[in-house]
Structure formats: C-alpha cells, structure tokens
Amino acid sequence: MIYLFAWVAVGVCSAAIAAYKGRNIFLWLALGVLLGPLSMIVAGFVLSDPKDDPAAALAHRICPYCSNRLHPSAKMCKFCKRFV
Ligand SMILES: [Zn+2]
C-alpha cells in the first residue's frame, strides 16, 4: 500500500515540475504514475517552450503581417517583403 502511495506521489511531483515548466500537467501526471521516479528525472530535463523564454524572444521578432521569424534589427520582412 505504501508503494502505491509513493508511486502516486512521484506522479504528482512530475506534474508539479511540468506545471512549473509550462507543460501539460495531466500528461506528466500519467507519465509519473507509469514510469515512476524516471519521469521526475525526465521532467527535470525537459526545457520550457522557446516562446516563453525571454532570451529566445529577444533573439528574433515576429512579422506582424505573416508571423514569420525575423532578425531583431530587420527593417523589412524577407518573407512578405513588407516594412516592419
Ligand atoms: Zn512578413
């Protein structure tokens, strides 16, 4: 019985790590219950989405017309040829 409780607790910890990193909580809860402590290690190494990373957001801009990635200093979009 104690093993079942510990296994579910590991799943909850994996879900908590996933929530902190902006990932799907329910997916990681299921993975935590299925894989056990291994899922916590994997969740610890999963990177957050580049969209949420401030350093990645500074590395490029998004064209307001075609939504493609542009160099931060670009004056004209190389995809739709509009000035940004
Ligand atoms: Zn564009």
PDB file of the backbone (N, CA, C, O) and the ligand in Angstrom, with CONECT records:
HET     ZN  A 101       1
ATOM      1  N   MET A   1       0.827  -1.202   0.000  1.00  0.00           N
ATOM      2  CA  MET A   1       0.000   0.000   0.000  1.00  0.00           C
ATOM      3  C   MET A   1       0.863   1.255   0.000  1.00  0.00           C
ATOM      4  O   MET A   1       0.554   2.238  -0.673  1.00  0.00           O
ATOM      5  N   ILE A   2       1.940   1.205   0.758  1.00  0.00           N
ATOM      6  CA  ILE A   2       2.821   2.377   0.837  1.00  0.00           C
ATOM      7  C   ILE A   2       3.490   2.623  -0.512  1.00  0.00           C
ATOM      8  O   ILE A   2       3.774   3.766  -0.869  1.00  0.00           O
ATOM      9  N   TYR A   3       3.741   1.549  -1.260  1.00  0.00           N
ATOM     10  CA  TYR A   3       4.353   1.708  -2.575  1.00  0.00           C
ATOM     11  C   TYR A   3       3.407   2.411  -3.542  1.00  0.00           C
ATOM     12  O   TYR A   3       3.834   3.234  -4.352  1.00  0.00           O
ATOM     13  N   LEU A   4       2.125   2.085  -3.451  1.00  0.00           N
ATOM     14  CA  LEU A   4       1.127   2.737  -4.300  1.00  0.00           C
ATOM     15  C   LEU A   4       1.082   4.233  -3.999  1.00  0.00           C
ATOM     16  O   LEU A   4       1.046   5.058  -4.913  1.00  0.00           O
ATOM     17  N   PHE A   5       1.085   4.577  -2.707  1.00  0.00           N
ATOM     18  CA  PHE A   5       1.063   5.983  -2.318  1.00  0.00           C
ATOM     19  C   PHE A   5       2.327   6.693  -2.816  1.00  0.00           C
ATOM     20  O   PHE A   5       2.246   7.812  -3.321  1.00  0.00           O
ATOM     21  N   ALA A   6       3.476   6.059  -2.680  1.00  0.00           N
ATOM     22  CA  ALA A   6       4.739   6.663  -3.131  1.00  0.00           C
ATOM     23  C   ALA A   6       4.737   6.836  -4.645  1.00  0.00           C
ATOM     24  O   ALA A   6       5.241   7.835  -5.157  1.00  0.00           O
ATOM     25  N   TRP A   7       4.170   5.868  -5.361  1.00  0.00           N
ATOM     26  CA  TRP A   7       4.137   5.932  -6.831  1.00  0.00           C
ATOM     27  C   TRP A   7       3.276   7.102  -7.303  1.00  0.00           C
ATOM     28  O   TRP A   7       3.645   7.822  -8.231  1.00  0.00           O
ATOM     29  N   VAL A   8       2.111   7.286  -6.644  1.00  0.00           N
ATOM     30  CA  VAL A   8       1.230   8.407  -6.976  1.00  0.00           C
ATOM     31  C   VAL A   8       1.893   9.732  -6.584  1.00  0.00           C
ATOM     32  O   VAL A   8       1.751  10.726  -7.296  1.00  0.00           O
ATOM     33  N   ALA A   9       2.608   9.754  -5.474  1.00  0.00           N
ATOM     34  CA  ALA A   9       3.304  10.967  -5.055  1.00  0.00           C
ATOM     35  C   ALA A   9       4.375  11.357  -6.076  1.00  0.00           C
ATOM     36  O   ALA A   9       4.586  12.541  -6.340  1.00  0.00           O
ATOM     37  N   VAL A  10       5.045  10.363  -6.643  1.00  0.00           N
ATOM     38  CA  VAL A  10       6.023  10.643  -7.698  1.00  0.00           C
ATOM     39  C   VAL A  10       5.330  11.236  -8.911  1.00  0.00           C
ATOM     40  O   VAL A  10       5.852  12.153  -9.544  1.00  0.00           O
ATOM     41  N   GLY A  11       4.141  10.706  -9.237  1.00  0.00           N
ATOM     42  CA  GLY A  11       3.373  11.266 -10.353  1.00  0.00           C
ATOM     43  C   GLY A  11       2.979  12.701 -10.103  1.00  0.00           C
ATOM     44  O   GLY A  11       3.035  13.530 -11.012  1.00  0.00           O
ATOM     45  N   VAL A  12       2.582  13.004  -8.886  1.00  0.00           N
ATOM     46  CA  VAL A  12       2.205  14.377  -8.539  1.00  0.00           C
ATOM     47  C   VAL A  12       3.433  15.297  -8.614  1.00  0.00           C
ATOM     48  O   VAL A  12       3.325  16.435  -9.070  1.00  0.00           O
ATOM     49  N   CYS A  13       4.579  14.814  -8.174  1.00  0.00           N
ATOM     50  CA  CYS A  13       5.807  15.619  -8.263  1.00  0.00           C
ATOM     51  C   CYS A  13       6.172  15.881  -9.721  1.00  0.00           C
ATOM     52  O   CYS A  13       6.583  16.989 -10.066  1.00  0.00           O
ATOM     53  N   SER A  14       6.026  14.878 -10.575  1.00  0.00           N
ATOM     54  CA  SER A  14       6.297  15.077 -12.002  1.00  0.00           C
ATOM     55  C   SER A  14       5.342  16.095 -12.592  1.00  0.00           C
ATOM     56  O   SER A  14       5.742  16.932 -13.401  1.00  0.00           O
ATOM     57  N   ALA A  15       4.071  16.027 -12.186  1.00  0.00           N
ATOM     58  CA  ALA A  15       3.087  17.008 -12.667  1.00  0.00           C
ATOM     59  C   ALA A  15       3.430  18.406 -12.175  1.00  0.00           C
ATOM     60  O   ALA A  15       3.246  19.381 -12.903  1.00  0.00           O
ATOM     61  N   ALA A  16       3.927  18.512 -10.950  1.00  0.00           N
ATOM     62  CA  ALA A  16       4.296  19.822 -10.410  1.00  0.00           C
ATOM     63  C   ALA A  16       5.472  20.408 -11.185  1.00  0.00           C
ATOM     64  O   ALA A  16       5.486  21.601 -11.490  1.00  0.00           O
ATOM     65  N   ILE A  17       6.464  19.565 -11.503  1.00  0.00           N
ATOM     66  CA  ILE A  17       7.611  20.036 -12.300  1.00  0.00           C
ATOM     67  C   ILE A  17       7.129  20.476 -13.677  1.00  0.00           C
ATOM     68  O   ILE A  17       7.561  21.504 -14.197  1.00  0.00           O
ATOM     69  N   ALA A  18       6.229  19.686 -14.262  1.00  0.00           N
ATOM     70  CA  ALA A  18       5.699  20.024 -15.589  1.00  0.00           C
ATOM     71  C   ALA A  18       4.926  21.336 -15.553  1.00  0.00           C
ATOM     72  O   ALA A  18       5.040  22.153 -16.467  1.00  0.00           O
ATOM     73  N   ALA A  19       4.140  21.537 -14.497  1.00  0.00           N
ATOM     74  CA  ALA A  19       3.372  22.784 -14.373  1.00  0.00           C
ATOM     75  C   ALA A  19       4.312  23.978 -14.246  1.00  0.00           C
ATOM     76  O   ALA A  19       4.062  25.040 -14.817  1.00  0.00           O
ATOM     77  N   TYR A  20       5.377  23.798 -13.503  1.00  0.00           N
ATOM     78  CA  TYR A  20       6.351  24.882 -13.334  1.00  0.00           C
ATOM     79  C   TYR A  20       6.999  25.245 -14.665  1.00  0.00           C
ATOM     80  O   TYR A  20       7.329  26.406 -14.905  1.00  0.00           O
ATOM     81  N   LYS A  21       7.179  24.250 -15.526  1.00  0.00           N
ATOM     82  CA  LYS A  21       7.822  24.482 -16.821  1.00  0.00           C
ATOM     83  C   LYS A  21       6.821  24.717 -17.945  1.00  0.00           C
ATOM     84  O   LYS A  21       7.202  24.774 -19.115  1.00  0.00           O
ATOM     85  N   GLY A  22       5.546  24.853 -17.599  1.00  0.00           N
ATOM     86  CA  GLY A  22       4.539  25.193 -18.593  1.00  0.00           C
ATOM     87  C   GLY A  22       4.132  24.037 -19.485  1.00  0.00           C
ATOM     88  O   GLY A  22       3.695  24.256 -20.614  1.00  0.00           O
ATOM     89  N   ARG A  23       4.265  22.827 -19.007  1.00  0.00           N
ATOM     90  CA  ARG A  23       3.885  21.648 -19.794  1.00  0.00           C
ATOM     91  C   ARG A  23       2.525  21.122 -19.348  1.00  0.00           C
ATOM     92  O   ARG A  23       1.944  21.611 -18.378  1.00  0.00           O
ATOM     93  N   ASN A  24       2.027  20.119 -20.068  1.00  0.00           N
ATOM     94  CA  ASN A  24       0.722  19.517 -19.784  1.00  0.00           C
ATOM     95  C   ASN A  24       0.794  18.747 -18.463  1.00  0.00           C
ATOM     96  O   ASN A  24       1.540  17.775 -18.339  1.00  0.00           O
ATOM     97  N   ILE A  25       0.020  19.188 -17.494  1.00  0.00           N
ATOM     98  CA  ILE A  25       0.067  18.597 -16.157  1.00  0.00           C
ATOM     99  C   ILE A  25      -0.441  17.164 -16.176  1.00  0.00           C
ATOM    100  O   ILE A  25       0.164  16.278 -15.573  1.00  0.00           O
ATOM    101  N   PHE A  26      -1.561  16.934 -16.871  1.00  0.00           N
ATOM    102  CA  PHE A  26      -2.184  15.603 -16.838  1.00  0.00           C
ATOM    103  C   PHE A  26      -1.328  14.564 -17.562  1.00  0.00           C
ATOM    104  O   PHE A  26      -1.249  13.408 -17.146  1.00  0.00           O
ATOM    105  N   LEU A  27      -0.694  14.991 -18.642  1.00  0.00           N
ATOM    106  CA  LEU A  27       0.209  14.068 -19.344  1.00  0.00           C
ATOM    107  C   LEU A  27       1.358  13.645 -18.437  1.00  0.00           C
ATOM    108  O   LEU A  27       1.706  12.466 -18.373  1.00  0.00           O
ATOM    109  N   TRP A  28       1.942  14.611 -17.739  1.00  0.00           N
ATOM    110  CA  TRP A  28       3.083  14.286 -16.883  1.00  0.00           C
ATOM    111  C   TRP A  28       2.658  13.568 -15.614  1.00  0.00           C
ATOM    112  O   TRP A  28       3.440  12.811 -15.038  1.00  0.00           O
ATOM    113  N   LEU A  29       1.413  13.799 -15.168  1.00  0.00           N
ATOM    114  CA  LEU A  29       0.902  13.014 -14.034  1.00  0.00           C
ATOM    115  C   LEU A  29       0.789  11.553 -14.437  1.00  0.00           C
ATOM    116  O   LEU A  29       1.178  10.663 -13.681  1.00  0.00           O
ATOM    117  N   ALA A  30       0.250  11.301 -15.644  1.00  0.00           N
ATOM    118  CA  ALA A  30       0.131   9.932 -16.134  1.00  0.00           C
ATOM    119  C   ALA A  30       1.514   9.312 -16.336  1.00  0.00           C
ATOM    120  O   ALA A  30       1.737   8.154 -15.983  1.00  0.00           O
ATOM    121  N   LEU A  31       2.441  10.087 -16.906  1.00  0.00           N
ATOM    122  CA  LEU A  31       3.796   9.564 -17.094  1.00  0.00           C
ATOM    123  C   LEU A  31       4.461   9.268 -15.754  1.00  0.00           C
ATOM    124  O   LEU A  31       5.190   8.287 -15.612  1.00  0.00           O
ATOM    125  N   GLY A  32       4.199  10.130 -14.775  1.00  0.00           N
ATOM    126  CA  GLY A  32       4.776   9.923 -13.450  1.00  0.00           C
ATOM    127  C   GLY A  32       4.271   8.657 -12.789  1.00  0.00           C
ATOM    128  O   GLY A  32       5.026   7.942 -12.130  1.00  0.00           O
ATOM    129  N   VAL A  33       2.976   8.383 -12.971  1.00  0.00           N
ATOM    130  CA  VAL A  33       2.404   7.165 -12.389  1.00  0.00           C
ATOM    131  C   VAL A  33       2.915   5.939 -13.140  1.00  0.00           C
ATOM    132  O   VAL A  33       3.172   4.899 -12.532  1.00  0.00           O
ATOM    133  N   LEU A  34       3.064   6.059 -14.463  1.00  0.00           N
ATOM    134  CA  LEU A  34       3.508   4.910 -15.259  1.00  0.00           C
ATOM    135  C   LEU A  34       5.007   4.630 -15.099  1.00  0.00           C
ATOM    136  O   LEU A  34       5.413   3.478 -14.946  1.00  0.00           O
ATOM    137  N   LEU A  35       5.818   5.678 -15.134  1.00  0.00           N
ATOM    138  CA  LEU A  35       7.264   5.492 -15.159  1.00  0.00           C
ATOM    139  C   LEU A  35       7.920   5.598 -13.786  1.00  0.00           C
ATOM    140  O   LEU A  35       9.045   5.137 -13.597  1.00  0.00           O
ATOM    141  N   GLY A  36       7.226   6.200 -12.837  1.00  0.00           N
ATOM    142  CA  GLY A  36       7.800   6.322 -11.505  1.00  0.00           C
ATOM    143  C   GLY A  36       8.865   7.398 -11.439  1.00  0.00           C
ATOM    144  O   GLY A  36       8.757   8.426 -12.107  1.00  0.00           O
ATOM    145  N   PRO A  37       9.894   7.167 -10.638  1.00  0.00           N
ATOM    146  CA  PRO A  37      10.929   8.185 -10.439  1.00  0.00           C
ATOM    147  C   PRO A  37      11.633   8.605 -11.729  1.00  0.00           C
ATOM    148  O   PRO A  37      12.159   9.715 -11.811  1.00  0.00           O
ATOM    149  N   LEU A  38      11.647   7.737 -12.727  1.00  0.00           N
ATOM    150  CA  LEU A  38      12.279   8.092 -14.006  1.00  0.00           C
ATOM    151  C   LEU A  38      11.595   9.300 -14.632  1.00  0.00           C
ATOM    152  O   LEU A  38      12.251  10.122 -15.271  1.00  0.00           O
ATOM    153  N   SER A  39      10.270   9.415 -14.453  1.00  0.00           N
ATOM    154  CA  SER A  39       9.552  10.546 -15.043  1.00  0.00           C
ATOM    155  C   SER A  39       9.961  11.867 -14.405  1.00  0.00           C
ATOM    156  O   SER A  39       9.949  12.904 -15.069  1.00  0.00           O
ATOM    157  N   MET A  40      10.326  11.843 -13.116  1.00  0.00           N
ATOM    158  CA  MET A  40      10.782  13.079 -12.466  1.00  0.00           C
ATOM    159  C   MET A  40      12.100  13.533 -13.063  1.00  0.00           C
ATOM    160  O   MET A  40      12.325  14.728 -13.254  1.00  0.00           O
ATOM    161  N   ILE A  41      12.968  12.582 -13.356  1.00  0.00           N
ATOM    162  CA  ILE A  41      14.259  12.928 -13.962  1.00  0.00           C
ATOM    163  C   ILE A  41      14.034  13.507 -15.348  1.00  0.00           C
ATOM    164  O   ILE A  41      14.631  14.522 -15.705  1.00  0.00           O
ATOM    165  N   VAL A  42      13.165  12.860 -16.140  1.00  0.00           N
ATOM    166  CA  VAL A  42      12.878  13.352 -17.493  1.00  0.00           C
ATOM    167  C   VAL A  42      12.216  14.724 -17.427  1.00  0.00           C
ATOM    168  O   VAL A  42      12.574  15.621 -18.191  1.00  0.00           O
ATOM    169  N   ALA A  43      11.250  14.897 -16.517  1.00  0.00           N
ATOM    170  CA  ALA A  43      10.566  16.191 -16.382  1.00  0.00           C
ATOM    171  C   ALA A  43      11.547  17.284 -15.967  1.00  0.00           C
ATOM    172  O   ALA A  43      11.400  18.436 -16.373  1.00  0.00           O
ATOM    173  N   GLY A  44      12.531  16.934 -15.174  1.00  0.00           N
ATOM    174  CA  GLY A  44      13.525  17.916 -14.743  1.00  0.00           C
ATOM    175  C   GLY A  44      14.381  18.412 -15.877  1.00  0.00           C
ATOM    176  O   GLY A  44      14.884  19.535 -15.838  1.00  0.00           O
ATOM    177  N   PHE A  45      14.556  17.571 -16.905  1.00  0.00           N
ATOM    178  CA  PHE A  45      15.410  17.959 -18.027  1.00  0.00           C
ATOM    179  C   PHE A  45      14.635  18.519 -19.206  1.00  0.00           C
ATOM    180  O   PHE A  45      15.236  19.023 -20.155  1.00  0.00           O
ATOM    181  N   VAL A  46      13.306  18.440 -19.163  1.00  0.00           N
ATOM    182  CA  VAL A  46      12.511  19.000 -20.255  1.00  0.00           C
ATOM    183  C   VAL A  46      12.600  20.513 -20.191  1.00  0.00           C
ATOM    184  O   VAL A  46      12.372  21.118 -19.143  1.00  0.00           O
ATOM    185  N   LEU A  47      12.932  21.113 -21.314  1.00  0.00           N
ATOM    186  CA  LEU A  47      13.070  22.562 -21.351  1.00  0.00           C
ATOM    187  C   LEU A  47      11.712  23.208 -21.526  1.00  0.00           C
ATOM    188  O   LEU A  47      10.789  22.593 -22.060  1.00  0.00           O
ATOM    189  N   SER A  48      11.590  24.429 -21.084  1.00  0.00           N
ATOM    190  CA  SER A  48      10.355  25.166 -21.301  1.00  0.00           C
ATOM    191  C   SER A  48      10.248  25.554 -22.764  1.00  0.00           C
ATOM    192  O   SER A  48      11.225  25.499 -23.511  1.00  0.00           O
ATOM    193  N   ASP A  49       9.053  25.946 -23.160  1.00  0.00           N
ATOM    194  CA  ASP A  49       8.820  26.332 -24.546  1.00  0.00           C
ATOM    195  C   ASP A  49       9.662  27.545 -24.911  1.00  0.00           C
ATOM    196  O   ASP A  49       9.758  28.480 -24.115  1.00  0.00           O
ATOM    197  N   PRO A  50      10.276  27.558 -26.097  1.00  0.00           N
ATOM    198  CA  PRO A  50      11.058  28.721 -26.510  1.00  0.00           C
ATOM    199  C   PRO A  50      10.217  29.988 -26.562  1.00  0.00           C
ATOM    200  O   PRO A  50      10.745  31.089 -26.400  1.00  0.00           O
ATOM    201  N   LYS A  51       8.893  29.841 -26.789  1.00  0.00           N
ATOM    202  CA  LYS A  51       8.030  31.017 -26.834  1.00  0.00           C
ATOM    203  C   LYS A  51       7.992  31.715 -25.485  1.00  0.00           C
ATOM    204  O   LYS A  51       7.826  32.933 -25.418  1.00  0.00           O
ATOM    205  N   ASP A  52       8.146  30.950 -24.408  1.00  0.00           N
ATOM    206  CA  ASP A  52       8.068  31.525 -23.072  1.00  0.00           C
ATOM    207  C   ASP A  52       9.423  31.989 -22.554  1.00  0.00           C
ATOM    208  O   ASP A  52       9.501  32.627 -21.504  1.00  0.00           O
ATOM    209  N   ASP A  53      10.476  31.677 -23.274  1.00  0.00           N
ATOM    210  CA  ASP A  53      11.818  32.019 -22.826  1.00  0.00           C
ATOM    211  C   ASP A  53      12.132  33.460 -23.230  1.00  0.00           C
ATOM    212  O   ASP A  53      12.135  33.760 -24.424  1.00  0.00           O
ATOM    213  N   PRO A  54      12.396  34.362 -22.281  1.00  0.00           N
ATOM    214  CA  PRO A  54      12.666  35.757 -22.632  1.00  0.00           C
ATOM    215  C   PRO A  54      13.910  35.912 -23.508  1.00  0.00           C
ATOM    216  O   PRO A  54      13.948  36.786 -24.374  1.00  0.00           O
ATOM    217  N   ALA A  55      14.930  35.071 -23.292  1.00  0.00           N
ATOM    218  CA  ALA A  55      16.146  35.168 -24.113  1.00  0.00           C
ATOM    219  C   ALA A  55      15.847  34.804 -25.565  1.00  0.00           C
ATOM    220  O   ALA A  55      16.372  35.426 -26.489  1.00  0.00           O
ATOM    221  N   ALA A  56      15.009  33.802 -25.759  1.00  0.00           N
ATOM    222  CA  ALA A  56      14.644  33.410 -27.125  1.00  0.00           C
ATOM    223  C   ALA A  56      13.766  34.462 -27.774  1.00  0.00           C
ATOM    224  O   ALA A  56      13.825  34.662 -28.988  1.00  0.00           O
ATOM    225  N   ALA A  57      12.948  35.140 -26.969  1.00  0.00           N
ATOM    226  CA  ALA A  57      12.087  36.185 -27.530  1.00  0.00           C
ATOM    227  C   ALA A  57      12.915  37.363 -28.020  1.00  0.00           C
ATOM    228  O   ALA A  57      12.528  38.032 -28.978  1.00  0.00           O
ATOM    229  N   LEU A  58      14.044  37.625 -27.383  1.00  0.00           N
ATOM    230  CA  LEU A  58      14.913  38.714 -27.816  1.00  0.00           C
ATOM    231  C   LEU A  58      15.733  38.321 -29.036  1.00  0.00           C
ATOM    232  O   LEU A  58      16.238  39.197 -29.737  1.00  0.00           O
ATOM    233  N   ALA A  59      15.878  37.030 -29.307  1.00  0.00           N
ATOM    234  CA  ALA A  59      16.715  36.564 -30.403  1.00  0.00           C
ATOM    235  C   ALA A  59      16.059  36.777 -31.758  1.00  0.00           C
ATOM    236  O   ALA A  59      16.751  36.720 -32.775  1.00  0.00           O
ATOM    237  N   HIS A  60      14.756  37.021 -31.814  1.00  0.00           N
ATOM    238  CA  HIS A  60      14.076  37.247 -33.085  1.00  0.00           C
ATOM    239  C   HIS A  60      12.800  38.050 -32.850  1.00  0.00           C
ATOM    240  O   HIS A  60      12.335  38.173 -31.717  1.00  0.00           O
ATOM    241  N   ARG A  61      12.249  38.583 -33.907  1.00  0.00           N
ATOM    242  CA  ARG A  61      10.953  39.263 -33.867  1.00  0.00           C
ATOM    243  C   ARG A  61       9.987  38.503 -34.753  1.00  0.00           C
ATOM    244  O   ARG A  61      10.393  37.700 -35.593  1.00  0.00           O
ATOM    245  N   ILE A  62       8.734  38.759 -34.560  1.00  0.00           N
ATOM    246  CA  ILE A  62       7.696  38.120 -35.362  1.00  0.00           C
ATOM    247  C   ILE A  62       7.114  39.184 -36.290  1.00  0.00           C
ATOM    248  O   ILE A  62       6.737  40.270 -35.851  1.00  0.00           O
ATOM    249  N   CYS A  63       7.047  38.857 -37.566  1.00  0.00           N
ATOM    250  CA  CYS A  63       6.444  39.764 -38.532  1.00  0.00           C
ATOM    251  C   CYS A  63       4.951  39.913 -38.226  1.00  0.00           C
ATOM    252  O   CYS A  63       4.251  38.907 -38.106  1.00  0.00           O
ATOM    253  N   PRO A  64       4.450  41.145 -38.097  1.00  0.00           N
ATOM    254  CA  PRO A  64       3.026  41.321 -37.788  1.00  0.00           C
ATOM    255  C   PRO A  64       2.122  40.965 -38.961  1.00  0.00           C
ATOM    256  O   PRO A  64       0.913  40.820 -38.778  1.00  0.00           O
ATOM    257  N   TYR A  65       2.682  40.819 -40.167  1.00  0.00           N
ATOM    258  CA  TYR A  65       1.849  40.542 -41.344  1.00  0.00           C
ATOM    259  C   TYR A  65       1.781  39.044 -41.668  1.00  0.00           C
ATOM    260  O   TYR A  65       0.711  38.519 -41.975  1.00  0.00           O
ATOM    261  N   CYS A  66       2.934  38.358 -41.596  1.00  0.00           N
ATOM    262  CA  CYS A  66       2.944  36.947 -41.995  1.00  0.00           C
ATOM    263  C   CYS A  66       3.344  36.007 -40.850  1.00  0.00           C
ATOM    264  O   CYS A  66       3.322  34.789 -41.023  1.00  0.00           O
ATOM    265  N   SER A  67       3.704  36.550 -39.696  1.00  0.00           N
ATOM    266  CA  SER A  67       4.028  35.778 -38.486  1.00  0.00           C
ATOM    267  C   SER A  67       5.278  34.918 -38.626  1.00  0.00           C
ATOM    268  O   SER A  67       5.438  33.954 -37.877  1.00  0.00           O
ATOM    269  N   ASN A  68       6.161  35.237 -39.558  1.00  0.00           N
ATOM    270  CA  ASN A  68       7.428  34.527 -39.646  1.00  0.00           C
ATOM    271  C   ASN A  68       8.446  35.195 -38.729  1.00  0.00           C
ATOM    272  O   ASN A  68       8.282  36.352 -38.343  1.00  0.00           O
ATOM    273  N   ARG A  69       9.500  34.455 -38.383  1.00  0.00           N
ATOM    274  CA  ARG A  69      10.549  34.977 -37.517  1.00  0.00           C
ATOM    275  C   ARG A  69      11.485  35.880 -38.311  1.00  0.00           C
ATOM    276  O   ARG A  69      11.878  35.567 -39.435  1.00  0.00           O
ATOM    277  N   LEU A  70      11.829  36.998 -37.699  1.00  0.00           N
ATOM    278  CA  LEU A  70      12.728  37.963 -38.326  1.00  0.00           C
ATOM    279  C   LEU A  70      13.906  38.232 -37.404  1.00  0.00           C
ATOM    280  O   LEU A  70      13.842  38.011 -36.195  1.00  0.00           O
ATOM    281  N   HIS A  71      14.966  38.708 -38.001  1.00  0.00           N
ATOM    282  CA  HIS A  71      16.101  39.174 -37.200  1.00  0.00           C
ATOM    283  C   HIS A  71      15.647  40.388 -36.393  1.00  0.00           C
ATOM    284  O   HIS A  71      14.833  41.174 -36.877  1.00  0.00           O
ATOM    285  N   PRO A  72      16.160  40.554 -35.167  1.00  0.00           N
ATOM    286  CA  PRO A  72      15.699  41.681 -34.342  1.00  0.00           C
ATOM    287  C   PRO A  72      15.913  43.051 -34.981  1.00  0.00           C
ATOM    288  O   PRO A  72      15.142  43.974 -34.719  1.00  0.00           O
ATOM    289  N   SER A  73      16.935  43.201 -35.807  1.00  0.00           N
ATOM    290  CA  SER A  73      17.208  44.508 -36.407  1.00  0.00           C
ATOM    291  C   SER A  73      16.636  44.632 -37.830  1.00  0.00           C
ATOM    292  O   SER A  73      16.921  45.612 -38.518  1.00  0.00           O
ATOM    293  N   ALA A  74      15.844  43.664 -38.275  1.00  0.00           N
ATOM    294  CA  ALA A  74      15.304  43.697 -39.639  1.00  0.00           C
ATOM    295  C   ALA A  74      14.339  44.860 -39.808  1.00  0.00           C
ATOM    296  O   ALA A  74      13.502  45.123 -38.944  1.00  0.00           O
ATOM    297  N   LYS A  75      14.468  45.553 -40.936  1.00  0.00           N
ATOM    298  CA  LYS A  75      13.556  46.658 -41.251  1.00  0.00           C
ATOM    299  C   LYS A  75      12.438  46.184 -42.185  1.00  0.00           C
ATOM    300  O   LYS A  75      11.348  46.756 -42.212  1.00  0.00           O
ATOM    301  N   MET A  76      12.737  45.118 -42.954  1.00  0.00           N
ATOM    302  CA  MET A  76      11.766  44.599 -43.900  1.00  0.00           C
ATOM    303  C   MET A  76      11.699  43.076 -43.755  1.00  0.00           C
ATOM    304  O   MET A  76      12.721  42.413 -43.579  1.00  0.00           O
ATOM    305  N   CYS A  77      10.510  42.549 -43.829  1.00  0.00           N
ATOM    306  CA  CYS A  77      10.329  41.103 -43.732  1.00  0.00           C
ATOM    307  C   CYS A  77      10.838  40.447 -45.012  1.00  0.00           C
ATOM    308  O   CYS A  77      10.466  40.842 -46.117  1.00  0.00           O
ATOM    309  N   LYS A  78      11.685  39.448 -44.849  1.00  0.00           N
ATOM    310  CA  LYS A  78      12.223  38.762 -46.023  1.00  0.00           C
ATOM    311  C   LYS A  78      11.228  37.789 -46.636  1.00  0.00           C
ATOM    312  O   LYS A  78      11.458  37.276 -47.731  1.00  0.00           O
ATOM    313  N   PHE A  79      10.143  37.535 -45.953  1.00  0.00           N
ATOM    314  CA  PHE A  79       9.158  36.591 -46.468  1.00  0.00           C
ATOM    315  C   PHE A  79       8.047  37.302 -47.242  1.00  0.00           C
ATOM    316  O   PHE A  79       7.716  36.913 -48.362  1.00  0.00           O
ATOM    317  N   CYS A  80       7.469  38.352 -46.634  1.00  0.00           N
ATOM    318  CA  CYS A  80       6.351  39.022 -47.302  1.00  0.00           C
ATOM    319  C   CYS A  80       6.753  40.371 -47.887  1.00  0.00           C
ATOM    320  O   CYS A  80       5.938  41.056 -48.505  1.00  0.00           O
ATOM    321  N   LYS A  81       8.028  40.752 -47.684  1.00  0.00           N
ATOM    322  CA  LYS A  81       8.585  41.976 -48.265  1.00  0.00           C
ATOM    323  C   LYS A  81       7.886  43.250 -47.790  1.00  0.00           C
ATOM    324  O   LYS A  81       7.844  44.243 -48.517  1.00  0.00           O
ATOM    325  N   ARG A  82       7.349  43.227 -46.601  1.00  0.00           N
ATOM    326  CA  ARG A  82       6.722  44.430 -46.036  1.00  0.00           C
ATOM    327  C   ARG A  82       7.675  45.038 -45.008  1.00  0.00           C
ATOM    328  O   ARG A  82       8.483  44.335 -44.400  1.00  0.00           O
ATOM    329  N   PHE A  83       7.569  46.344 -44.825  1.00  0.00           N
ATOM    330  CA  PHE A  83       8.360  47.010 -43.815  1.00  0.00           C
ATOM    331  C   PHE A  83       7.732  46.785 -42.440  1.00  0.00           C
ATOM    332  O   PHE A  83       6.521  46.901 -42.255  1.00  0.00           O
ATOM    333  N   VAL A  84       8.596  46.461 -41.494  1.00  0.00           N
ATOM    334  CA  VAL A  84       8.101  46.180 -40.134  1.00  0.00           C
ATOM    335  C   VAL A  84       8.686  47.187 -39.148  1.00  0.00           C
ATOM    336  O   VAL A  84       8.394  47.124 -37.954  1.00  0.00           O
TER     337      VAL A  84
HETATM  338 ZN    ZN A 101       6.305  39.124 -43.106  1.00  0.00          ZN2+
END
